[in-house]
């Protein structure tokens, strides 16, 4: 990542150390913060609270794991589903 994408590693404001970044063999990655408890649980996103409108479920895990971007196939499927739902509401 450094220096190709960022000048320096971003810090995890929960413990002052760099955010945890782990590339995976399949080309994806795991990026996470130790979360509110300050304990590194290896990127475990298991929720410690029930998600609601006032909290973000991904931030309330044991570790705060950043979501992965959708793949091209996932984006296409979402767009197709959305188009079908739009048509079903008689917009066309």
ZADO-1210 file (C-alpha; in nm, 4 decimals, padded with zeros to 6 digits):
<atoms>
<atom x="00.0000" y="00.0000" z="00.0000" code="UNK" pos="1"/>
<atom x="00.2796" y="00.2406" z="00.0884" code="UNK" pos="2"/>
<atom x="00.3822" y="00.4363" z="-00.1154" code="UNK" pos="3"/>
<atom x="00.1817" y="00.3140" z="-00.4169" code="UNK" pos="4"/>
<atom x="-00.1581" y="00.4114" z="-00.2753" code="UNK" pos="5"/>
<atom x="-00.0967" y="00.6122" z="00.0425" code="UNK" pos="6"/>
<atom x="00.2004" y="00.8095" z="00.1767" code="UNK" pos="7"/>
<atom x="00.1790" y="00.6417" z="00.5153" code="UNK" pos="8"/>
<atom x="-00.0380" y="00.3783" z="00.6772" code="UNK" pos="9"/>
<atom x="-00.3614" y="00.5161" z="00.8225" code="UNK" pos="10"/>
<atom x="-00.3804" y="00.4871" z="01.1996" code="UNK" pos="11"/>
<atom x="-00.6501" y="00.3108" z="01.3941" code="UNK" pos="12"/>
<atom x="-00.7790" y="00.5820" z="01.6245" code="UNK" pos="13"/>
<atom x="-00.8797" y="00.3170" z="01.8787" code="UNK" pos="14"/>
<atom x="-00.5216" y="00.2171" z="01.9649" code="UNK" pos="15"/>
<atom x="-00.2953" y="00.4493" z="01.7628" code="UNK" pos="16"/>
<atom x="-00.1440" y="00.1627" z="01.5615" code="UNK" pos="17"/>
<atom x="-00.1876" y="00.1213" z="01.1837" code="UNK" pos="18"/>
<atom x="-00.5215" y="-00.0169" z="01.0665" code="UNK" pos="19"/>
<atom x="-00.4978" y="-00.3911" z="01.0208" code="UNK" pos="20"/>
<atom x="-00.4722" y="-00.4961" z="00.6575" code="UNK" pos="21"/>
<atom x="-00.4465" y="-00.8571" z="00.5446" code="UNK" pos="22"/>
<atom x="-00.4362" y="-00.9476" z="00.1749" code="UNK" pos="23"/>
<atom x="-00.6011" y="-01.2799" z="00.0958" code="UNK" pos="24"/>
<atom x="-00.5027" y="-01.5442" z="-00.1609" code="UNK" pos="25"/>
<atom x="-00.8232" y="-01.4871" z="-00.3631" code="UNK" pos="26"/>
<atom x="-00.7302" y="-01.1225" z="-00.4303" code="UNK" pos="27"/>
<atom x="-00.9604" y="-00.9761" z="-00.1648" code="UNK" pos="28"/>
<atom x="-00.8434" y="-00.8236" z="00.1610" code="UNK" pos="29"/>
<atom x="-00.9421" y="-00.7713" z="00.5209" code="UNK" pos="30"/>
<atom x="-00.9203" y="-00.4155" z="00.6568" code="UNK" pos="31"/>
<atom x="-01.0213" y="-00.3515" z="01.0140" code="UNK" pos="32"/>
<atom x="-00.9920" y="-00.1492" z="01.3324" code="UNK" pos="33"/>
<atom x="-00.9649" y="-00.3095" z="01.6751" code="UNK" pos="34"/>
<atom x="-01.2977" y="-00.1462" z="01.7569" code="UNK" pos="35"/>
<atom x="-01.4249" y="00.0219" z="02.0685" code="UNK" pos="36"/>
<atom x="-01.2799" y="-00.2322" z="02.3117" code="UNK" pos="37"/>
<atom x="-00.9262" y="-00.1798" z="02.1746" code="UNK" pos="38"/>
<atom x="-00.8710" y="-00.5561" z="02.1520" code="UNK" pos="39"/>
<atom x="-00.7439" y="-00.7106" z="01.8274" code="UNK" pos="40"/>
<atom x="-00.9728" y="-01.0050" z="01.7553" code="UNK" pos="41"/>
<atom x="-00.8194" y="-01.0838" z="01.4150" code="UNK" pos="42"/>
<atom x="-01.0866" y="-00.9030" z="01.2150" code="UNK" pos="43"/>
<atom x="-01.3810" y="-01.0753" z="01.3823" code="UNK" pos="44"/>
<atom x="-01.6909" y="-00.8755" z="01.2824" code="UNK" pos="45"/>
<atom x="-01.9235" y="-01.0629" z="01.5202" code="UNK" pos="46"/>
<atom x="-02.1628" y="-00.8015" z="01.6539" code="UNK" pos="47"/>
<atom x="-02.1545" y="-00.7088" z="02.0196" code="UNK" pos="48"/>
<atom x="-02.4893" y="-00.5256" z="01.9901" code="UNK" pos="49"/>
<atom x="-02.8115" y="-00.5482" z="01.7982" code="UNK" pos="50"/>
<atom x="-02.7948" y="-00.3152" z="01.4976" code="UNK" pos="51"/>
<atom x="-03.0507" y="-00.0376" z="01.4778" code="UNK" pos="52"/>
<atom x="-03.1000" y="00.3005" z="01.3127" code="UNK" pos="53"/>
<atom x="-02.8741" y="00.4705" z="01.5676" code="UNK" pos="54"/>
<atom x="-02.5679" y="00.2494" z="01.5290" code="UNK" pos="55"/>
<atom x="-02.3896" y="00.1041" z="01.2312" code="UNK" pos="56"/>
<atom x="-02.3762" y="-00.2737" z="01.2515" code="UNK" pos="57"/>
<atom x="-02.0289" y="-00.2977" z="01.1001" code="UNK" pos="58"/>
<atom x="-01.8835" y="-00.0686" z="01.3647" code="UNK" pos="59"/>
<atom x="-02.0418" y="-00.2597" z="01.6539" code="UNK" pos="60"/>
<atom x="-01.8525" y="-00.5841" z="01.5940" code="UNK" pos="61"/>
<atom x="-01.5707" y="-00.7183" z="01.8083" code="UNK" pos="62"/>
<atom x="-01.3463" y="-00.5576" z="01.5452" code="UNK" pos="63"/>
<atom x="-01.4729" y="-00.2907" z="01.3044" code="UNK" pos="64"/>
<atom x="-01.4309" y="-00.4521" z="00.9621" code="UNK" pos="65"/>
<atom x="-01.4623" y="-00.2378" z="00.6508" code="UNK" pos="66"/>
<atom x="-01.7075" y="-00.3803" z="00.3973" code="UNK" pos="67"/>
<atom x="-01.5684" y="-00.5133" z="00.0710" code="UNK" pos="68"/>
<atom x="-01.6744" y="-00.3410" z="-00.2506" code="UNK" pos="69"/>
<atom x="-01.9253" y="-00.5325" z="-00.4562" code="UNK" pos="70"/>
<atom x="-01.7928" y="-00.7444" z="-00.7411" code="UNK" pos="71"/>
<atom x="-01.8936" y="-00.6645" z="-01.0980" code="UNK" pos="72"/>
<atom x="-02.1309" y="-00.9639" z="-01.0923" code="UNK" pos="73"/>
<atom x="-02.2906" y="-00.8498" z="-00.7651" code="UNK" pos="74"/>
<atom x="-02.3358" y="-00.4975" z="-00.9018" code="UNK" pos="75"/>
<atom x="-02.4963" y="-00.6291" z="-01.2215" code="UNK" pos="76"/>
<atom x="-02.7326" y="-00.8583" z="-01.0263" code="UNK" pos="77"/>
<atom x="-02.8322" y="-00.5691" z="-00.7989" code="UNK" pos="78"/>
<atom x="-02.8985" y="-00.3410" z="-01.0944" code="UNK" pos="79"/>
<atom x="-03.1026" y="-00.6081" z="-01.2712" code="UNK" pos="80"/>
<atom x="-03.3057" y="-00.6771" z="-00.9577" code="UNK" pos="81"/>
<atom x="-03.3627" y="-00.3054" z="-00.9056" code="UNK" pos="82"/>
<atom x="-03.4774" y="-00.2684" z="-01.2648" code="UNK" pos="83"/>
<atom x="-03.7247" y="-00.5513" z="-01.2254" code="UNK" pos="84"/>
<atom x="-03.8596" y="-00.4024" z="-00.9021" code="UNK" pos="85"/>
<atom x="-03.8934" y="-00.0640" z="-01.0705" code="UNK" pos="86"/>
<atom x="-04.0834" y="-00.2199" z="-01.3628" code="UNK" pos="87"/>
<atom x="-04.3043" y="-00.4169" z="-01.1220" code="UNK" pos="88"/>
<atom x="-04.4158" y="-00.0893" z="-00.9658" code="UNK" pos="89"/>
<atom x="-04.5551" y="-00.0010" z="-01.3081" code="UNK" pos="90"/>
<atom x="-04.3066" y="00.2677" z="-01.3903" code="UNK" pos="91"/>
<atom x="-04.2822" y="00.1157" z="-01.7361" code="UNK" pos="92"/>
</atoms>
